[in-house]
């Protein structure tokens, strides 16, 4: 992790001392964002699968189609589905849901929370 990112698959080159601190901060920030996105994506796949009675592969393809059809990043689609499901969506997420809800199966997407109470003990 001490080298520059090379998308072509070539070995990374060591950073010069002047590049290291900023490059490492950027890489750490990127990894934190990616971890959060992966969590939302995984949760959204499960929610779509449960909501529409499909496999996780079909749920993933549904999210990809929504992303492409609505010109919205997959991570934003996932975050919107998760937050509207659990009732923590802000006005921006609710507005975003409105832009791609027509791309969901006919039964639509409910806005949560289901019971209005946190089920965790």
N, C-alpha and C positions, 0 to 999 in steps of 0.2 A: 504494500500500500504506500510505499514511499516513492512511487514513480508516477509519471504523467499517464493519464488515461489514454489509451490508444484503441479506438474502436475497430481498427482493422485487424486486431488480433496479434499485432506485433508486440514483442517484449517492450515493456515500459522502460524509459530512460530515467536514470536517477535525477532528482531535482537538484538544482543549485541551491546553495544555502539561502540565497535571497528569495527564492521561489517557495521554499518549503512551508513556512508558516501559513501564508495565505492559501496556498494550494491545499494543504491539509485541512484548513478551516472549511474551504469550499467542499472538499470531499466529505467531511464529516456532516456538514449541513445537508448535502445531497443524500447521504445514506440515511439520515434521520427522516427526511421527507419520504424517501422510498419505503422505509419501514412503515410509516403511518399509512401510506397509500396502499401497500400490500395488505395491511390489516383491514382497511375499508373494503378493498376489492374482494378479499376472502369472505368477509361478512356479507357483502352484497350478493355474491354468488350463492351463498347459502340461503339468503332471504328470497332471492328470485326463484331458486330451485323449490323452496318450500311453498312460496306463494302461488306459483304457476304449475306445480306438480311436474317438474321436469328434472332431467339429470343435471349434474353440475356442469357438464360439458355444454349442454343446451343453454344453461343459465349464462355461462361465459360468452357463448356466441350471441345470445340476446343482448348482453351488455355491449359487446363489440358493435353489433348492428345499431344499437341506440347511439353509441358514441359516434359512429360514422354518419348516420342519418341526421343527427342533430348537430354535428360538428362540435362535439363536446369531448374533452379528454375522458378516457375510461376512469381515471382516478376521481374526476369530478362527478361522473355518473354514479360511481360507487358511493362516494361520500354523500351525495344527495339522497340516494336510496336509503342508506343507513340512518342518516339523521332525520329524514321524514318518517321513517319507520319507528324510531325510538322517541320521537317527539322533541328532539333538540334542534331541529332545523331552524335556521335564521331566515329572514326574508329573502336573502339572496338564493339560498338553497331551494326555497319554495318557488321562487320565480324560475329557477333553472329546471325544476321538476316540470313545471308547466310547459317548457319548451320541448321536452322529450316524452311526456306522458302518452302522447298519441302513438309513439313507437312501441309501447308496451302491449302485451296481449289485451284483448277486449275487456277483461275484468278489471284492468287498471291497477293503480298502486294506492293502497290506503295511507292516510297520514296518521301516525301513531300519536301517542303511545296507545297500546291496546287497552289497558285498564286504567290509565291515568296514574298508576302507582308503580313504583319501582319494585319488581318482584324479588329482588335480591334481599336476603335476610339482613 
